[in-house]
Amino acid sequence: MKKRKDITNNLDSISEKIRSTLTEKDSAREECLKNCREIIRLSSTAIRAVHRGENQKASSLISSASKLINRTKTELSNKHIDILHANYMHDSCKEYAEAVITYSIIFKRSIPDPDLLGIPYSAYLNGLAESIGELRRFILDSLRSNKYSQAEELLTIMDHIYTILVSMDFPDAITYGLRRNTDNARGIIERTRGDITLLSQNNILQQKLSLLERKIK
């Protein structure tokens, strides 16, 4: 029988193995965090380029974000796959999805499949929800330029997106808070619908007043 003092003889080697593994994981996590911050920066910059109508610049930024996501996934897929499911990785993929979806809608491209983008479905859906806020910005710009048909077209797309989102009735634990983002999207859509209706009515009224003024003259 072992003596009690010998029971912990292997504890030092065990602790060293754990320390080495956690040190490696911590390094991988820090690298992932850095990559995630850069993915978010690239994605947000791409969205700003879309708003300015800079097609090529937005496309290039989205491509850079895609490459960084794929590189990060490759680096983590062997030993640290758990890091791929961390909230910060999800958030960066969500921002990327928002950029790609906004770009696709505004420049009239087919919205890509999340499997082709290489991102989780939950991140894709949340990015889809947040793209509605960006579409509202485009609608307001369209209304200021009297492009009512374009505003109506974008509103129809927003309604379609919302219909899809509201059908994804699953626990937040697997959708990363999609229900909250869907509720926010509904509020944005209703405000936007009200803006379009009000300005359209004002435009019609202005046309009638102008017509009446010409008749009087």
C-alpha positions as CSV (number, residue, x, y, z in Angstrom):
1,M,0.0,0.0,0.0
2,K,1.2,3.5,-0.9
3,K,2.2,5.8,1.9
4,R,-0.1,8.9,2.2
5,K,2.8,11.2,1.3
6,D,3.2,9.4,-2.0
7,I,-0.4,10.0,-3.1
8,T,0.4,13.4,-4.5
9,N,3.6,12.5,-6.2
10,N,2.1,12.9,-9.7
11,L,0.2,16.1,-8.9
12,D,3.1,18.3,-10.1
13,S,3.2,16.6,-13.5
14,I,-0.6,16.9,-13.8
15,S,-0.6,20.6,-12.9
16,E,2.2,21.2,-15.4
17,K,0.2,19.5,-18.2
18,I,-2.9,21.6,-17.3
19,R,-0.9,24.8,-17.1
20,S,0.7,24.1,-20.5
21,T,-2.7,23.4,-22.1
22,L,-4.4,26.4,-20.6
23,T,-1.5,28.7,-21.6
24,E,-1.9,27.5,-25.2
25,K,-5.6,28.0,-25.0
26,D,-5.2,31.5,-23.6
27,S,-2.9,32.4,-26.4
28,A,-5.4,31.0,-29.0
29,R,-8.2,33.0,-27.3
30,E,-6.3,36.2,-27.4
31,E,-5.5,35.7,-31.1
32,C,-9.2,34.9,-31.7
33,L,-10.2,38.1,-29.9
34,K,-7.9,40.2,-32.0
35,N,-9.2,38.6,-35.2
36,C,-12.8,39.1,-34.1
37,R,-12.2,42.8,-33.5
38,E,-10.8,43.1,-37.0
39,I,-13.7,41.2,-38.5
40,I,-16.1,43.6,-36.8
41,R,-14.1,46.6,-38.0
42,L,-14.0,45.3,-41.6
43,S,-17.7,44.6,-41.5
44,S,-18.8,47.9,-40.1
45,T,-16.5,49.7,-42.6
46,A,-18.0,47.7,-45.4
47,I,-21.5,48.8,-44.3
48,R,-20.4,52.4,-44.3
49,A,-19.0,51.9,-47.8
50,V,-22.4,50.5,-48.9
51,H,-24.2,53.6,-47.7
52,R,-21.8,55.7,-49.7
53,G,-22.5,53.5,-52.8
54,E,-18.9,52.3,-52.9
55,N,-19.5,48.9,-54.4
56,Q,-16.0,47.8,-55.0
57,K,-14.7,49.0,-51.6
58,A,-17.5,47.3,-49.7
59,S,-16.9,44.0,-51.7
60,S,-13.2,44.1,-50.9
61,L,-13.7,44.7,-47.2
62,I,-16.3,41.9,-47.0
63,S,-13.8,39.6,-48.8
64,S,-11.1,40.4,-46.2
65,A,-13.5,39.7,-43.4
66,S,-14.4,36.4,-45.0
67,K,-10.8,35.3,-45.3
68,L,-10.1,36.2,-41.7
69,I,-13.1,34.2,-40.5
70,N,-12.0,31.2,-42.4
71,R,-8.4,31.5,-41.2
72,T,-9.6,31.8,-37.6
73,K,-11.8,28.7,-38.0
74,T,-8.9,26.8,-39.4
75,E,-6.5,27.8,-36.6
76,L,-9.0,26.8,-33.9
77,S,-10.6,23.7,-35.4
78,N,-8.1,21.2,-34.2
79,K,-7.3,21.9,-30.5
80,H,-9.6,24.8,-29.5
81,I,-12.9,24.2,-31.2
82,D,-14.7,25.4,-28.1
83,I,-13.4,28.9,-28.7
84,L,-15.3,28.9,-32.0
85,H,-18.5,28.8,-30.0
86,A,-17.6,31.8,-27.8
87,N,-19.9,34.9,-27.8
88,Y,-17.2,37.1,-29.3
89,M,-16.8,34.8,-32.2
90,H,-20.6,34.7,-32.7
91,D,-20.7,38.5,-32.6
92,S,-18.1,38.9,-35.2
93,C,-19.8,36.5,-37.5
94,K,-23.1,38.3,-36.9
95,E,-21.5,41.6,-37.9
96,Y,-20.1,39.9,-41.0
97,A,-23.5,38.5,-41.9
98,E,-25.1,42.0,-41.5
99,A,-22.5,43.5,-43.9
100,V,-23.0,40.7,-46.5
101,I,-26.8,40.8,-46.4
102,T,-26.9,44.6,-46.5
103,Y,-24.5,44.7,-49.4
104,S,-26.5,42.0,-51.3
105,I,-29.8,43.8,-50.9
106,I,-28.6,47.3,-51.7
107,F,-26.6,46.2,-54.7
108,K,-29.3,43.8,-55.8
109,R,-27.4,40.5,-55.4
110,S,-28.8,37.2,-54.2
111,I,-28.5,36.9,-50.5
112,P,-25.9,34.2,-49.9
113,D,-26.5,31.0,-47.9
114,P,-24.9,30.9,-44.4
115,D,-23.2,27.6,-45.3
116,L,-21.4,29.3,-48.2
117,L,-20.4,32.1,-45.9
118,G,-19.1,29.6,-43.3
119,I,-20.9,31.1,-40.3
120,P,-23.3,29.6,-37.7
121,Y,-27.0,29.8,-38.5
122,S,-27.6,31.8,-35.3
123,A,-25.1,34.5,-36.3
124,Y,-26.7,34.6,-39.8
125,L,-30.2,35.1,-38.4
126,N,-29.1,37.8,-36.0
127,G,-27.2,39.6,-38.8
128,L,-30.3,39.3,-40.9
129,A,-32.3,41.0,-38.1
130,E,-29.8,43.8,-37.7
131,S,-29.7,44.5,-41.5
132,I,-33.2,45.9,-41.1
133,G,-31.8,48.9,-39.3
134,E,-29.4,49.5,-42.2
135,L,-32.2,49.2,-44.7
136,R,-34.2,51.8,-42.8
137,R,-31.3,54.2,-43.3
138,F,-31.5,53.6,-47.1
139,I,-35.2,54.1,-47.1
140,L,-34.9,57.5,-45.3
141,D,-32.3,58.5,-47.8
142,S,-34.6,57.4,-50.6
143,L,-37.5,59.4,-49.2
144,R,-35.3,62.5,-49.0
145,S,-34.6,62.1,-52.7
146,N,-38.3,61.5,-53.5
147,K,-37.5,57.9,-54.5
148,Y,-40.8,56.5,-53.1
149,S,-40.8,53.3,-55.3
150,Q,-37.3,52.4,-54.0
151,A,-38.4,53.0,-50.4
152,E,-41.5,50.7,-51.0
153,E,-39.3,48.0,-52.5
154,L,-37.0,48.0,-49.5
155,L,-39.9,48.0,-47.1
156,T,-41.2,44.9,-48.8
157,I,-37.9,43.2,-48.3
158,M,-37.9,44.2,-44.7
159,D,-41.3,42.6,-44.3
160,H,-40.1,39.4,-45.9
161,I,-37.1,39.3,-43.6
162,Y,-39.3,39.8,-40.5
163,T,-41.7,37.0,-41.6
164,I,-38.7,34.7,-41.7
165,L,-37.3,35.8,-38.4
166,V,-40.6,35.6,-36.5
167,S,-40.9,32.0,-37.6
168,M,-37.7,31.0,-35.9
169,D,-39.3,30.5,-32.5
170,F,-36.5,28.7,-30.6
171,P,-34.9,29.3,-27.2
172,D,-32.4,32.1,-26.9
173,A,-29.8,29.6,-25.7
174,I,-29.5,28.4,-29.3
175,T,-30.4,31.6,-31.2
176,Y,-28.2,34.0,-29.1
177,G,-31.1,36.5,-28.4
178,L,-32.8,36.4,-31.8
179,R,-36.2,37.0,-30.3
180,R,-35.0,40.4,-28.9
181,N,-33.5,41.4,-32.2
182,T,-36.7,40.3,-34.0
183,D,-38.8,42.5,-31.7
184,N,-36.4,45.4,-32.4
185,A,-36.8,44.7,-36.1
186,R,-40.6,44.9,-35.9
187,G,-40.4,48.3,-34.2
188,I,-38.0,49.6,-36.9
189,I,-40.3,48.3,-39.7
190,E,-43.4,49.9,-38.2
191,R,-41.7,53.3,-37.8
192,T,-40.4,53.1,-41.3
193,R,-43.9,52.2,-42.7
194,G,-45.2,55.2,-40.9
195,D,-42.5,57.5,-42.4
196,I,-43.2,56.2,-45.9
197,T,-47.0,56.6,-45.5
198,L,-46.7,60.1,-44.0
199,L,-44.3,61.4,-46.7
200,S,-46.3,59.7,-49.5
201,Q,-49.4,61.4,-48.3
202,N,-47.6,64.8,-48.0
203,N,-46.3,64.3,-51.5
204,I,-49.7,63.6,-52.9
205,L,-51.1,66.6,-51.1
206,Q,-48.3,68.8,-52.4
207,Q,-49.0,67.6,-56.0
208,K,-52.7,68.4,-55.6
209,L,-52.0,71.9,-54.2
210,S,-49.6,72.5,-57.1
211,L,-52.2,71.4,-59.6
212,L,-54.8,73.6,-57.9
213,E,-52.4,76.5,-58.0
214,R,-51.8,76.1,-61.7
215,K,-55.6,76.0,-62.3
216,I,-56.1,79.2,-60.4
217,K,-53.4,80.9,-62.3
